Amino acid sequence: MPLPDLIEIVPITRPTPFRITIPGSKSITNRALILAALASNPITLAGALWSEDTQVMVDALRTLGFEVAVEPDPSESANRTIRVVGRGGIIPRAGSRENPLELFVGNAGTAARFLAALVCLGPGWYRLSGVPRMHQRPQASLLDALQQLGHQVVASDGRLPALIEGAGGPRPGRCSVSIAESSQFASALFLTAPFAGWTIGIHGLGDADDAPYVAMTQRLVEVFPFQGGRFEIEPDTSSGSYFWAAAHLLQPDRSTNPNPPPVDAWPDSGWQVDSRFPGYLPLPPVISRESDLGDSIMTGIVLAPFASHPVRFTELGRLRVQECERVQALHTELARCGARIQEQGDTLLVEPGPLHGAIIETYHDHRMAMCFATLGLQVPGLKIRNPTCVRKTFPNFFQKLAAPPPSGLGAVIRDALDGRILHGPELLAD
């Protein structure tokens, strides 16, 4: 039985210590899938996230002609062990300009951007398309860079759907790409560059060291076993931020960082910018989306009414062009709960103060659903619309909330229409 369209999170009044395992990193999984396809021999990806975004990538690789095998991961139900037979920079399938090979990317930004660069190695034409929201999200800087590299691109307003011509192998060249709207544009190019012969310049937000996700991509390319072998995917720290936030909300003294750590095997590689999230508890007076945190800044924003002081979240422009217009969405839904919040340009200022229950619109955005579900562990009467949107990156999120401690939080989650308590398989977003 699927998740109901409207659920209620019942506050936890007697918290018990917990230690959660979280699924693999979406950012690393989708990068590793591209690199595995480019490798010279079979690659096994262990601990790979199995969610809507990564399934979109696997489906696209299969459409391109790659052999991909997917097996369960016994240690985490939202992970898989994925074996990709790399072709050493060869893309097996393509179409013609009149009948291009169709690749559907859903609302997965990583798939849309990474595949756009990958197919430039292919022997023909490709058409990338997605859901309506993906057709609104920026792609122009990447498509412009591909044109600088000599590839024909046909797109309206620099957005998907887009037709892209592959060169049938390497086509060395130089380009410069802006990462002002998304660092994924540069990451896409860096993933394929060693096989295409590209030299990449970055502008729009400093150099690669100023863009943690680009640095992650470059590091992955450096260490990836292109000659074949096994590669471990570390847990997703953006997803882990909700459980750090839950532990912070539920502990008696919010002036300290949760201890013991509520998330198992917290990564310390430094590859994921959101691995810094525990260092921002309790919340400081100012947090920047550009220099401090990635998507976990949304978790910080919903926590802010519980801080002991006003918190200013700055440089939030990128949140406006993601799965939904996240700045506006966070402003609207927190205000619906009674928060005192001001929006000034790309800054949100959140004042401390009490919150009350409300019906939360998720805008089909997985992170909106998970942020406000976390808030519901403390705020009575919080109801979440369209909770199945968490399947994008964390399909068993609500199962983790409801599982008994210590492997879960022991939260009660109800069908908001009939009051029925949901259990086990009913909480899986599929």
GUDREN-280271 format. One record per residue: x, y, z of N, C-alpha, C, O in turn; residue in three letters. Coordinates in steps of 0.05 Angstrom, whole numbers, plus 5000, padded with zeros to 4 digits. Example, Ala and Ser with C-alpha at 12.3 -4.5 7.8 and 13.67 -1.06 7.14 Angstrom:
// residues 2
526448865156524649105156526449345156528549345169ALA;525749555142527349795143525850015157526850235161SER;
// end
This chain:
// residues 430
501749765000500050005000501850255000503550275017MET;501450434981503250664979502850875001500750865015PRO;504751055005504451275023501951435016501551484993LEU;500351515036498051685030499051965020501352035023PRO;497252105007497852364996498352575018499652785013ASP;497352525042497752715064498252555089496652385097LEU;500552605102501352465126501752665149502352905144ILE;501552575173502052745197504352615212504352375218GLU;506252785220508452695237507752765266507252995272ILE;507652565283507052605311509552675326511552525325VAL;509652895342512052965356512952745375511352605387PRO;515552725378516752535397517052665424518452865427ILE;515752565444515752685471517852565489518752695508THR;518552315484520552185500522752075482522751835476ARG;524552245474526652155455528451955467529151955490PRO;529251765450531151555456533551585438533251635414THR;536051545447538351565430538151385405537151155408PRO;538951485383538851325358541451365342542951555347PHE;541951175325544251185307543451065280543150825277ARG;543051245260541851175235543951105214546051235213ILE;543350905198544950875173543451025151541051015149THR;544951165134543751315113544651205085546851095083ILE;543051245065543751145039546251285027547151485038PRO;547251175005549551284992549051554980546751634976GLY;551151694976551051964965549951964936551051824919SER;547852124932546852154904548952284887549452204864LYS;550252494897552252644881554552454873555452464850SER;555452294891557652114884556751884867558051804848ILE;554351774873553351544857553051624828553951474810THR;551751844822551351914794553951994780554251954756ASN;555852104794558452154782559951894777561151854755ARG;559751704796561151454793559951284771561351134758ALA;557351304766556051154744557151254717557751094699LEU;557551514714558751624689561551524686562351434665ILE;563151534708565951454706566151154701567951064687LEU;564350994713564450704708563850644679565050464668ALA;562050794666561450744638563850814621564250704600ALA;565451004630567851094614570250914619572250924604LEU;570150744640572450584648573050374626571350314609ALA;575350254628576250064607575349774614575349604596SER;574449724638573749454647571349484666570649704675ASN;570149254674567849264692568549394719570749354730PRO;566649554729566849694755564549604772562249604763ILE;565149544797563049494817562849724836564749794849THR;560449844837559950074855558449964880556249874878LEU;559749974903558549874928557350104944558550324944ALA;555050054956553750264972552550484955552250714964GLY;551850424930550650624912547750674919546250484925ALA;547050924919544251004924542450894902543050904879LEU;540150784911538050694892535550854897533950784914TRP;535351074882533051254885532251344857533351254837SER;530251514855529251604829531451724812531651654789GLU;533151894823535252034808537351834797538151854774ASP;538151644814540151454805538951244786540351144768THR;536451174790535150994771534851124744535150984723GLN;534351384743534351524717537051504703537151454679VAL;539151524718541851504706542351224696543451184674MET;541651024712542150744704540550684678541550564660VAL;537950774678536350724654537550864630537550744608ASP;538651104633539851244610542351094600542751074576ALA;543950994619546350854610545550594595546850524575LEU;543550464604542550224590541550304562542050164542ARG;540150524560539150614534541550674515541350634491THR;543750774527546150834511547650584503549550594487LEU;546750354514547950094506549949974526551249784520GLY;550050094550551849984570550549754585548149754590PHE;552149564592551149334608551349414638553549474648GLU;549049424651548949504680547449294695545049234689VAL;548649174716547248984733546949104761548749234771ALA;544549064772543849184798543048964818541348804812VAL;544448964841543848764862543248894888544249114893GLU;541648774906541048884932543548924949545548784945PRO;543349114967545549154987544449065014542549195024ASP;545448855026544348755051544548935074543048905094PRO;546349135073546649315096544949565096544749695116SER;543749625073542049865071540049825048540849795025GLU;537549825055535449765035535249965012534249904991SER;536150215017535950414996538550424979538750594961ALA;540350244984542850224968542749984950541149794953ASN;544549984930544849754913547849714907549449904910ARG;548649474899551249424888550849424857549349254847THR;552149604844551749634815554249574800556449674806ILE;554049394780556349324763555949434735553949374722ARG;557849594727557749724700560049614684562349624692VAL;559449524659561549444641562449684625561049764606VAL;564649804632565650044619566649974591567449754585GLY;566550184573567250144546569650314537570150364514ARG;571150424557573550574551573150824535574750894518GLY;570950964540570351214526568651184501568151374487GLY;567750934496566050884472563150894482562450764502ILE;561451034467558551034472557350844452557450904428ILE;556150624460555250414441553050504422553050424398PRO;551150664431548750724414548451014409549351184425ARG;547151084387546451354380544151354361543351134351ALA;543051584354541051614334541951804313544251894313GLY;540151874295540752074275539452344283537952354302SER;540152554268538852814275535852794272534352914288ARG;534952654251532052624247530752434267528452464273GLU;532252244277531252044295533252004318534551784319ASN;533552204335535652184356534951974377532651904381PRO;537051874391536651694413535551864436536652064445LEU;533251774447531851924468532851844495532951604502GLU;533552044512534452004539532652164557532652414555LEU;531152034575529452174594530752204621531752014633PHE;530952454631532452514655530652584679531652654700VAL;528052574676526252644698526752924707526853114691GLY;527052954734527853214746530553194759531053324779ASN;532253024748534952964759536953154746537753104723ALA;537753364760539653554749542353414743543553474722GLY;543253234760545853104754545652944729547552954713THR;543452794725543252634701543052814676544352764656ALA;541553034678541253214655543853334646544453344623ALA;545553414666548053554660550253354652551653394632ARG;550553134668552652954663552352804637554252754622PHE;549852724631549352584606549752764581550652674560LEU;549153024584549553204562552453214553552953224529ALA;554253204572557053194565557952914555559452894536ALA;556952704568557752434561557152374532558752254518LEU;554752444523553852364496555452504474555252434450VAL;557052704481558852834462560952634451562052684430CYS;561352414465563152204455561752014436563151854422LEU;559152034434557551834419557651884389558352094380GLY;556851674374557051684345554551774331553751664311PRO;553251984342550752074329549352284346550652454359GLY;546752284345545052494357543452374381542652144381TRP;543052554400541552484425539652704432540152944427TYR;537352634443535452834453534952784482534052574490ARG;535652984498535252974527532753134534532353364526LEU;530953004550528553134559527953044587528952844596SER;526153184600525353114627522553194634520953234615GLY;521953214659519353314668519153614663521253744659VAL;516853734664516554024659518454194677519554384666PRO;518754134702520554294719523454274709524854484710ARG;524354044700527054024689527354194665529554294660MET;525254234649525454404626525554704633526154874616HIS;524954764658525255044668527955094681528755324684GLN;529354884688531854924703534154994683534054914660ARG;536155134693538255234675539955014663540654814676PRO;540755054638542454874624544255024604546154904592GLN;543655284600544855434578547955444580549255414559ALA;549055484604551955514606553355264597555455274584SER;552255034604553454774595553154744565555054664551LEU;550754794554550354754526552154944510553154874488LEU;552555194520554355374507557155274507558655294487ASP;558055154529560755034531561054804510563154784498ALA;559054644507559154424488559454534459560754414443LEU;558054754454558354884428561154994424562254984402GLN;562255104445565055204443566954974435568955014422GLN;566254734444567954494439567354374411568454164404LEU;565554504396565154414368562754234364562354134342GLY;561054204384558754024382556254184374555854414384HIS;554654074356552154204350550154154372549753924381GLN;548754364380546754344401544354504391544554734382VAL;541954384394539454514387537754514412536854304421VAL;537154754422535554784446534255054446535355254436ALA;531955074457530455324459531155464486530755354507SER;532155714484532855864508534955724525535055784549ASP;536555554514538655424529537555234550538855184571GLY;535255114546534054934565533354674551533354654527ARG;532754474567531754224556528854264547527454434557LEU;527954094527529353884513531553994495531354214484PRO;533653834491535953914474536853684457536953454465ALA;537553754433538853564414541853624415542753844414LEU;543453404418546353434420547653234401546953004400ILE;549553344386551053174367553653074380555253224390GLU;554052804379556552694388558552684366557952684342GLY;561152664374563352674354564252394347565952364329ALA;563152184360564051914354566751854365568151674356GLY;567551994386570151954399571152224409569652414410GLY;573652234416574852484426574652714405575052664381PRO;574152954415574353194398575653404416574353564429ARG;578353404417579753584435579053874430578553964408PRO;578954024452578354304450578454444477578954314497GLY;577954704477577854864501575155004503573955074483ARG;574355034528571855184533571955314560573655244576CYS;570255504564569955634590566955614598565255674582SER;566455534622563755484631563155644657564855654674VAL;560855774658559955914682558655714702557055544694SER;559455744727558155574748556455754766555855674789ILE;555755994756554156174773551456054780550456094802ALA;550255904761547555784767547755504778546155414794GLU;549855354769550155084779553054984774554155014752SER;554254874795556854764792556754504776558854404767SER;554354384772554154144757555054174728555753984715GLN;554854424718555754474690558754404687559554264668PHE;560354504706563254444705563754144712565454024699ALA;562354034731562653754738562153574714563653384709SER;560053634699559453474675561753464656562453254645ALA;562953694651565253714633567753574643569053434628LEU;568253604669570653474681570453174681572453034679PHE;567953064684567652774684568452654657569752444656LEU;567652784635568152674608570752774596571852644578THR;571852994607574253124595576552944589577752964568ALA;577352754608579752594603579452414578581452344566PRO;576952354570576452174547575852334522576152234500PHE;575052584525574352754502576652934494576653044472ALA;578652964512580853144505580253434510581453604497GLY;578453494529577653774534579453904555580353774574TRP;579854164552581054334572578854524582577654664565THR;578254524608575954674618576854914635578554884653ILE;575755144629576055374646573455434659571255384649GLY;573555554684571155604700571055904705573056034711ILE;568656014703568256294712565456314725563856124723HIS;564956534737562356574750562256554780560556664793GLY;564156404791564256384820567056294829567356074841LEU;569056444823571756374831572756134816571756074794GLY;574755994827575855754814574655504827572855524844ASP;575655274818574455024827574654984858572954854869ALA;576655104870576855074899574655204914574055144937ASP;573255404900571055544913568455394908566355474919ASP;568455184893565955034887566354744896567554584882ALA;565454674920566054414932565254174914566553974914PRO;563054204900562153974883563953934859564253714850TYR;565054154849567054124827569553994837570653824824VAL;570354084861572753954873572253654878574053494874ALA;569853584887569153304890569453154864570552934863MET;568453274842568553144816571553094808572252874799THR;573153304811575953274803577353064820579052914809GLN;576753044845577952844862577052564855578752384854ARG;574552534848573552274839574952184814575651944812LEU;575352364795576752294770579552204777580552024764VAL;580852334796583552264803583851984815585751844809GLU;581851904831582151654847580551424835580851194844VAL;578951464814577151254804578751034791580651084777PHE;577950784795579450554784578650494755577250304750PRO;579550664737578650644709579450374696578250294676PHE;581450244707582249984695580549754705581049514698GLN;578549814721576849604732577249564762579349614772GLY;575149464775575349414804572849504818570649514807GLY;573249564844571049624862571349914872573550004878ARG;569050054874569150324885566950354905564650294900PHE;567650454929565750484951564450764950565850964949GLU;561850774952560351034953559851104982558750934997ILE;560651334991560251405019557351505024556051585005GLU;556451495049553751585055553251875047555052035046PRO;550651935043549852205033549552395057547752355074ASP;551252595058551152775081548852975080547953065101THR;547853035056545453205055543153065068541653185083SER;542852805061540752645074541152605103539352605119SER;543752585111544352555140543752795156543352775181GLY;543553035144543153275159540453275174540153395195SER;538453125163535853125176535952985204534553055222TYR;537752785206537952635231539752785251539252765275PHE;541752935241543153115259541153325270541253395293TRP;539453435252537553635260535553515280534853645299ALA;534653275275532753145293533953115321532653175341ALA;536453015322537752975348538053245362537753265386ALA;538653455347538953725358536353825370536253935392HIS;534153785355531553875364530553725389529353845406LEU;531153465390530053295411531753295436530753195457LEU;534153395436535853385460534953615478534153825469GLN;535253585505534353785524535954045521534754265524PRO;538554025516540154265514541054315486542854175475ASP;539854515472540454565444542854745441543454835419ARG;544154805463546554975461549054815454551254925451SER;548754555452551054385446550454215421548154185413THR;552554095410552353925387551353645397552253555418ASN;549553515382548653245391550953055396552753035380PRO;550752915418552852715425551452495441550052555460ASN;551852235433553552145411552552205384550152275381PRO;554152185363553252245336550752075328550751835333PRO;548752195316546352055309546451905283544551755276PRO;548551935267548851815241551251635241553451715249VAL;550951385231553151195230554951255206554051335185ASP;557551215210559551235189559451505175559451515150ALA;559351715191559351985179561852035164564052005175TRP;561652115138564052135121565952355131565152565140PRO;568552305129570552505136572452565113574652675117ASP;571752475089573452515066573652805057575552885045SER;571552965065571453245056570353275028570253495018GLY;569653055015568553074987565853214986565253364968TRP;564153165006561453275007561353525025562053505048GLN;560553745014560553995029558753965053559254095074VAL;556553805051554753785074555753615096554353585117ASP;558053495093559353355116559953565138560553485161SER;559953825131560454035151558054095168558254235188ARG;555753985162553254065175553354035206552554225219PHE;554453825217554553805247556054045259555454115282PRO;557954155245559454385255557854635256558754835268GLY;555454635245553654875246551454835266549354975264TYR;551754645284549854615306551254665332553354555338LEU;550154845349547855015344548455215322550755275316PRO;546255325310546555495287547955755294547355885314LEU;549955845278551156105281549456325271547356265258PRO;550156575275548456795266548156825235546156925225PRO;550256735220550156755191551156505178553256395187VAL;549756405158550556165142550256235113548156335105ILE;552256165097552156225068551855965052553155765058SER;550155975031549855745013552255724995552855494986ARG;553755934990555955924972558555824986560055674974GLU;558955905011561555845024561355655047563455555056SER;558955595058558755435082557555165077558854955083ASP;555055155067553654905064552454875037552155075022LEU;551754625029550354575004547354555010546154735023GLY;546054335001543154315004542354295034540054355040ASP;544154225051543454205080542854475092541954495115SER;543454695077542654955088539654975091538655125108ILE;538154825075535254815078534454695105532554795118MET;535954495114535454375140535954585162534454605181THR;538154745159538754955178536555165178535855265200GLY;535355225155533255435154530855355170529655515185ILE;529955095168527655015183528254985213526354995230VAL;530754955220531554945248531655215261531455245286LEU;531955425245532655685255530655805276531455945294ALA;527955755274526155855295526855755323525955875343PRO;528355535325529055425351531755525361532655455383PHE;533155695345535655805354535156015376532956105380ALA;537356085390537156275411537456565401537456755417SER;537756595375538356865364537356855334536956645323HIS;537057085322536357095293538556965277540956995283PRO;537856835255539756705237539256815209537056805199VAL;541456905197541257015169542556815150544856735153ARG;541056725130541956535110542356685084540456795073PHE;544856695075545556875053546256715027546856475028THR;546356865005547256764979545756504971546956304964GLU;543056534972541356304968540356284939538556124933LEU;541556434921540556444894540256174880538356134865GLY;542155994884542055734871539555574879538655404864ARG;538655624904536255474913533855534896531855384895LEU;533855764882531555854867531155694841528955684830ARG;533255564832533155424805533555124808534554994790VAL;532855014831533154724835530454594832528854674815GLN;529854384847527354224843524854394845522854344831GLU;524954604861522854814861524155074867526655084871CYS;522655284869523855544877524055534907522255624922GLU;526255434917526455354945526555584964525555554987ARG;527555814957527556044975524656124981523856155004VAL;523156154960520356234963518756014977517056074994GLN;519355764971517955534984518455525014516655495030ALA;521055555021521655555050520455785064519355755086LEU;520556025052519256265064516356215068515256265090HIS;514956125048512056085049511255875070509455925086THR;512555645070511755435088512555485117511055405135GLU;514855605121515555675149513655895160512755875183LEU;512956085143510956285152508256155158506856245176ALA;507555955142505055805147505055685175502955645187ARG;507455615185507655495212507955705234508355635257CYS;507855965226508056175246510756295250511156455268GLY;512756215233515456315236515556615228514056695210ALA;517256755242517857035234520257025215522556975223ARG;519757075189521757035169521557255148519357335140ILE;523857365141523957585121525757495097527857375101GLN;524857565074526357505049527257775038525657945031GLU;529957805035531158045024533157965003535257865009GLN;532457994977534157894956534557594959532557454960GLY;536957504959537557214962538257144991539856964996ASP;537057295010537557245039534957195053532957325047THR;534957005071532756955090533657015118535756905127LEU;532257175132532757235160530557105177528157175174LEU;531356915194529356765210529756845240531956815251VAL;527556935252527557005280526756765297525256595289GLU;527856755322526956535340524056585348523156815351PRO;522656365353519856395362518356135359519255955345GLY;515956115371514455875371513255815343512756005328PRO;512855555338511555475313509055315320508655215342LEU;507255295300504855135303504454955279505854995258HIS;502654775281502254585259501054715234499854935236GLY;501354585212500254685187500354455166501754255171ALA;498954485144499254305122501354415103501154635093ILE;503554265099505854355085505754265056505554025050ILE;505954455038506254395009509254325004511054465013GLU;509654104989512454024984513454114956515854104951THR;511554194939512354294912513854064896515554124880TYR;513153814902514453584890517453584895519053484879HIS;518353704917521153724924521853554948520753594970ASP;523553354943524253164964525353304989524753215011HIS;526953504986528153635009526153805025526453825049ARG;524253915012522054055027520653855044520053905068MET;520053615033518553415049520253325073519153305095ALA;522753275069524453175091525053385112525153325136MET;525453635103525953845122523553885141523953895165CYS;521153895130518853955147517953705162516853735184PHE;518453465152517953225168519753225193518853145214ALA;522253315190524053335213522953535233523053485257THR;521853755223520753955241518353845256517853915279LEU;516853665242514453545255515153365279513353305295GLY;517653285282518453135306518253295331518253195353LEU;518053565328517853745351515353915351514353985372GLN;514253975327511954155324509353995321509153845301VAL;507454015339504953855336503353945311503254185304PRO;501953755299500053825278501253875251499953995233GLY;503753795246505053845220504353615201504753385207LEU;503253695178502353505158503753555132504153785124LYS;504553345118506253365094504653255070503753035070ILE;504353435050503053345025505153205007507553275007ARG;504153014991505852884971508452784983510552844972ASN;508352625004510852535016512452344998514852305003PRO;511252224978512652034961514852174945516552034933THR;514952444945517052574930519852514941521852574928CYS;520052404966522652344977524052114962526452064966VAL;522551974944523751764929526051864911527651704901ARG;526052124906528152234889530952174899532752114883LYS;531352184926533952134937533951954962536151864970THR;531651914975531651775000528951625004527351705020PHE;528551414988525851284988524951165015522551145020PRO;526851095032526150975058526351175081526751095104ASN;526251435075526551645096524551605118525251615141PHE;521951575110519851565131520051295146519251285170PHE;521051095134521550845148523650885170523450775192GLN;525751045164527851105184526651265207527351205230LYS;524851455201523651605223522051425242522051465266LEU;520651235230518751075246519950825258518750715277ALA;522250725248523450485259524150525288524850745297ALA;523850305304524550335333527550395337529150305321PRO;528150555358530950605364532450335371531150145380PRO;535050325367536750545359537150575329538450765320PRO;535950395312536350415284534350605271534450655247SER;532550715287530550915278529951105301531051085322GLY;528051285296527351485316524951405332524451515354LEU;523451205322521051125336518751315334516951325351GLY;518651475312516551675308513951535299514051325286ALA;511751655306509151565297508351735273508451985274VAL;507751605251506951745226504151645219503651405216ILE;502251835215499451765210498651835182499652025170ARG;496651695172495051795149493452025160491751995177ASP;493952265149492652505160489652515155488252675168ALA;488652355137485752355131484152175150481952255158LEU;485251935156483651755173484951695200483851555216ASP;487351815205488651775231490051515235491251465256GLY;490051345214491251075217494351105218495551245203ARG;495550955237498450955240499650775217498650555212ILE;501650885204502950745182505350595192506750675210LEU;505750365180507850185188509450075164508450055142HIS;511950015169513649865150513449935121514050165113GLY;512549745105512449785076510650025067511150135046PRO;508650085084506950315078508450585077507450775066GLU;510750595090512350835092514450865071515951055070LEU;514650665053516650675032515550835008513350784999LEU;517151024999516351184976517351054951519651054945ALA;515550924936516350794911514350864889514650764867ASP;
// end
